[in-house]
Amino acid sequence: MTARIRDAADLEAGAAHLMQVCPIWARELPALMPLPLRLRADGFAAICDAVVSQQISTHAAAAIAARMAAAGLSGEAAIAGAGDDALRAAGLSRPKIRYLRGIAEAGIDWDALRDLPDDEVIARLTALPGIGRWTADIYLKFALGRADAFAAGDLALAEAARLLYGLNERPGPSALTALAAPWRPWRAVAARALWAYYRTAKGREGIR
């Protein structure tokens, strides 16, 4: 059965694993505790939030999400039925309007994703318009609570790893995946810790 993160006890179990397998985590992680759960309800709203957050700052994403909520653009029917002007007024770019409308009209059975293996969830999500591996990993991590989801393409994670491990350059997705291999099966906890480290080092959030 796929491991899940449901509460603080799961985060603590993952943190204990990280500190056991890595002396750097053993030194740095206690100061970052307690880690945030960051869990949210699964379904269209969660994937919508992840798409909105693509390639923009956390501040900008939060502002767009707030405008969408104020305009009642919070469900599949609302997105599918909204005109371009209303969606642009909320701050969505033309590509993201196309993506969200396509996802809203795809008829996804969100409940069915809950019990599928990580790879199958990723395959189904990345078949939708505008959803790449990063967005699928974010959904796995925060909407489904999967314990080993990671998002190796996330720039804040890569920058945090560079700082934490004293690397000469920011690792790309393949290098970060290799670095994170010992953190299995708790890479989602490591991701939360890296974002917390990023916030401490950079003075800003790396994820919403």
C-alpha positions as CSV (number, residue, x, y, z in Angstrom):
1,M,0.0,0.0,0.0
2,T,1.3,3.5,-0.9
3,A,2.5,5.3,2.2
4,R,0.6,8.5,3.1
5,I,1.3,11.6,5.2
6,R,-1.8,12.4,7.2
7,D,-0.5,14.2,10.4
8,A,2.4,15.5,12.3
9,A,3.3,12.0,13.5
10,D,4.0,11.0,9.9
11,L,6.2,14.0,9.4
12,E,8.1,13.2,12.5
13,A,8.6,9.6,11.3
14,G,9.9,10.9,8.0
15,A,12.2,13.4,9.7
16,A,13.6,10.6,11.9
17,H,14.5,8.6,8.7
18,L,16.2,11.6,7.1
19,M,18.3,12.3,10.2
20,Q,19.3,8.6,10.4
21,V,20.4,8.3,6.8
22,C,22.1,11.7,6.4
23,P,24.4,13.6,8.8
24,I,23.6,16.9,7.1
25,W,19.9,16.4,7.8
26,A,20.8,15.2,11.4
27,R,22.5,18.6,11.9
28,E,20.1,20.9,10.2
29,L,16.6,19.4,10.4
30,P,15.9,19.8,14.1
31,A,16.0,23.6,13.7
32,L,13.4,23.4,10.9
33,M,10.9,21.4,12.9
34,P,7.9,21.3,13.1
35,L,7.4,21.0,9.4
36,P,4.1,22.1,7.9
37,L,1.7,19.5,6.7
38,R,0.5,21.7,3.7
39,L,-2.3,19.2,3.0
40,R,-5.3,20.3,1.1
41,A,-8.5,18.7,-0.2
42,D,-8.0,16.6,-3.4
43,G,-9.9,17.2,-6.6
44,F,-10.2,19.9,-9.2
45,A,-9.6,22.8,-6.8
46,A,-6.2,21.3,-5.8
47,I,-5.1,20.8,-9.4
48,C,-6.4,24.2,-10.3
49,D,-4.3,25.8,-7.5
50,A,-1.2,23.9,-8.7
51,V,-1.7,25.1,-12.3
52,V,-2.2,28.7,-11.2
53,S,1.2,28.4,-9.2
54,Q,3.2,27.2,-12.2
55,Q,6.2,29.4,-13.0
56,I,5.1,32.4,-10.9
57,S,6.0,33.6,-7.4
58,T,4.0,32.4,-4.5
59,H,2.8,36.0,-3.9
60,A,1.5,36.3,-7.4
61,A,-0.2,32.8,-7.2
62,A,-1.9,33.7,-4.0
63,A,-3.2,37.0,-5.5
64,I,-4.7,35.2,-8.5
65,A,-6.2,32.5,-6.3
66,A,-7.9,35.1,-4.2
67,R,-9.3,36.9,-7.2
68,M,-10.6,33.7,-8.6
69,A,-12.3,32.8,-5.3
70,A,-13.9,36.3,-5.1
71,A,-15.2,35.9,-8.7
72,G,-16.7,32.5,-7.9
73,L,-14.2,30.7,-10.2
74,S,-13.8,27.7,-7.9
75,G,-15.2,24.6,-9.6
76,E,-15.1,22.7,-12.8
77,A,-18.5,24.1,-14.0
78,A,-17.5,27.6,-13.1
79,I,-14.2,27.4,-15.1
80,A,-15.8,25.6,-18.0
81,G,-18.6,28.2,-18.3
82,A,-16.5,31.4,-17.7
83,G,-15.6,33.6,-20.5
84,D,-12.0,34.5,-21.3
85,D,-12.5,38.1,-20.1
86,A,-13.5,36.9,-16.6
87,L,-10.6,34.5,-16.4
88,R,-8.1,37.1,-17.6
89,A,-9.5,39.6,-15.1
90,A,-8.5,37.1,-12.3
91,G,-5.0,37.2,-13.6
92,L,-4.8,34.0,-15.6
93,S,-2.6,33.9,-18.7
94,R,-4.0,32.7,-22.0
95,P,-2.2,29.3,-21.7
96,K,-3.5,28.8,-18.2
97,I,-7.0,29.7,-19.2
98,R,-6.7,27.0,-21.9
99,Y,-5.3,24.5,-19.5
100,L,-7.9,25.0,-16.7
101,R,-10.7,24.9,-19.2
102,G,-9.4,21.7,-20.7
103,I,-9.0,20.1,-17.3
104,A,-12.4,21.2,-16.2
105,E,-14.0,19.7,-19.3
106,A,-12.0,16.4,-19.1
107,G,-14.5,14.7,-16.8
108,I,-11.8,13.3,-14.4
109,D,-12.9,11.0,-11.6
110,W,-10.9,12.6,-8.9
111,D,-12.0,10.1,-6.3
112,A,-10.6,7.3,-8.3
113,L,-7.1,8.7,-8.1
114,R,-7.0,8.3,-4.3
115,D,-6.1,4.6,-4.4
116,L,-4.0,4.4,-7.5
117,P,-0.2,4.0,-7.3
118,D,1.9,7.1,-7.7
119,D,3.0,6.3,-11.2
120,E,-0.6,5.8,-12.4
121,V,-1.7,9.0,-10.9
122,I,1.2,10.8,-12.6
123,A,0.3,9.2,-15.9
124,R,-3.3,10.2,-15.7
125,L,-2.6,13.8,-14.6
126,T,0.1,14.4,-17.2
127,A,-2.3,13.3,-19.9
128,L,-4.3,16.5,-19.1
129,P,-3.5,19.8,-20.8
130,G,-0.9,21.9,-19.0
131,I,0.0,19.4,-16.4
132,G,3.7,18.3,-16.4
133,R,5.6,16.2,-13.8
134,W,6.0,19.1,-11.4
135,T,2.3,19.8,-11.2
136,A,1.5,16.1,-10.8
137,D,4.1,15.7,-8.1
138,I,2.6,18.7,-6.2
139,Y,-0.8,17.1,-6.4
140,L,0.5,13.8,-5.2
141,K,2.3,15.5,-2.3
142,F,-0.3,17.9,-1.0
143,A,-3.7,16.7,-2.2
144,L,-3.1,12.9,-1.9
145,G,-0.5,13.0,0.9
146,R,1.9,10.6,-0.8
147,A,4.9,10.2,1.4
148,D,7.5,9.7,-1.4
149,A,6.3,12.3,-3.9
150,F,9.1,14.8,-4.5
151,A,9.0,17.2,-7.5
152,A,12.6,17.1,-8.6
153,G,12.0,19.9,-11.1
154,D,11.2,22.5,-8.4
155,L,13.7,25.3,-8.5
156,A,13.3,26.2,-4.8
157,L,14.0,22.6,-3.8
158,A,17.1,22.5,-6.1
159,E,18.4,25.8,-4.7
160,A,17.8,24.7,-1.1
161,A,19.6,21.4,-1.8
162,R,22.5,23.4,-3.3
163,L,22.8,25.5,-0.1
164,L,22.2,22.7,2.3
165,Y,24.8,20.4,0.7
166,G,27.3,23.1,-0.3
167,L,27.1,22.2,-4.0
168,N,28.9,24.3,-6.6
169,E,25.8,24.7,-8.7
170,R,22.1,24.1,-8.5
171,P,21.3,20.5,-9.3
172,G,19.1,19.7,-12.2
173,P,16.2,17.2,-11.9
174,S,18.3,14.1,-12.5
175,A,21.0,15.2,-10.1
176,L,18.5,16.1,-7.5
177,T,16.7,12.8,-7.9
178,A,20.0,11.0,-7.4
179,L,20.8,13.1,-4.3
180,A,17.3,12.3,-2.9
181,A,17.5,8.6,-3.4
182,P,18.6,7.8,0.3
183,W,15.6,9.9,1.5
184,R,13.1,7.3,0.2
185,P,10.4,6.4,1.2
186,W,10.0,9.9,2.8
187,R,11.0,12.3,0.0
188,A,7.8,14.3,0.6
189,V,9.0,15.1,4.1
190,A,12.5,16.0,2.7
191,A,10.7,18.3,0.2
192,R,8.9,20.1,3.1
193,A,12.2,20.4,4.9
194,L,14.0,21.8,1.9
195,W,11.2,24.4,1.4
196,A,11.5,25.3,5.1
197,Y,15.3,25.6,4.7
198,Y,14.8,27.8,1.6
199,R,12.5,30.1,3.5
200,T,15.1,30.4,6.3
201,A,18.0,31.0,3.8
202,K,16.2,33.2,1.3
203,G,13.6,35.0,3.5
204,R,10.7,34.0,1.2
205,E,8.5,31.1,0.5
206,G,9.4,28.6,-2.2
207,I,5.9,27.0,-2.3
208,R,2.3,27.9,-1.5
